Amino acid sequence: MAAADDKPLAGKTALVTGASRGIGLATTRALLARGARVAMLARDGTRLEEAAAEFAGTVITLQADLTEPDSLKAAFAKVAETTGLDILVNNAGISGLSTIEALDDDELHAEVMTNFVGTVACCREAIPILRKAGGGDIINVSSSAVADPYPYMSIYAATKAAVESFSVALRRELETDGIRVTVFRPGPTWTNFNEGWDPALQDEALRVWAEKGYAGINGAMEPETVGEAIASVATLPAGASMEFFELHPTGRTGEPPAIRK
């Protein structure tokens, strides 16, 4: 196989949000393996540097909060000035765990601002840089929770549904610019997505999900599986577009019900 086939993204730069762990970190590995330069963006600077240490200085680290416009603008400005941009992977997402009745105002605001508004803001900042490069890819990571919304995670599902609708409109706006827009909808994936959840409430939610068949009925995927699939979207030849990519685990794992990305 020719070298160009071994590194189909050689010469291209990707920016991955939520890159310090889980699917974002796995996507970073997969993009690097395909020859891309990668800018890793995350909110927690300490965790970001710890994750980036794996790559021995071959990545760009961008500490930024998707809910803070100035922080985000500075991160994209750095990429525009240093490497340019060909691929944006909007992976960052958070979810609390609550019934609607008990939903905290701060948690509601954080989920909507991070999952939906943050995705929109990243696209807004990326579009002129991608256009300058002659086109590229925007990959917006959604969730199978859109099609199968969970009790206790209703806001998360709703924000991801908003991302999917937004992506359709964005694709239509950019169709003459050579910028492809893909909705990537992964199924249950083993991550630390539930970090910070109240253990008692999580046990209650897991019981309800298992009883009603919401989670884990077909097992769950490793983050590396999902990251490889995300990276593959950006390797499509010019003239082709993957508008919607839905990825599911196969086979029962015998594990407890999965926490969905």
Secondary structure, 3 states (H helix, E strand, C coil): CCHHHHCCCCCCEEEEECCCCHHHHHHHHHHHHCCCEEEEEECCHHHHHHHHHHHCCCCEEEECCCCCHHHHHHHHHHHHHHCCCCEEEECCCCCCCCCCCCCCHHHHHHHHHHHHHHHHHHHHHHHHHHHHCCCEEEEEECCHHHCCCCCCCHHHHHHHHHHHHHHHHHHHHHCCCCEEEEEEEECEECCCCCCCCCHHHHHHHHHHHHHHCCCCCCCCECHHHHHHHHHHHCCCCCCCCCCEEEECCCCCCCCCCCCEC
